[in-house]
Amino acid sequence: MKPFENCPVCGGDLENRLVEKLLRGGGNTVSIKVYAEVCHRCGERLYAEDTVKSFEEIRTKLLRQEFTYFKILGQSFTVDENWHDKAIRPSL
């Protein structure tokens, strides 16, 4: 049994889908695919309780720079604080 029959935000129908989730901890990011109940109307995502606990565990590992079970995908960048357009700021 699902905890919600309809979206708690807008009342729309929910569908179980495989989605991409980005988790951040410190200056590090993990990209994962995970199942979520996704609202057809507003796009709200609802995750299972054990999935949310795993998100917290991943974020903690990132903050502590414990990279066991993580695979390097590439590099991430932000602009330098001297970027010419002052409306654009570094993300860290």
Order of alpha helices (4+ residues) and beta strands (2+ residues): beta-beta-beta-alpha
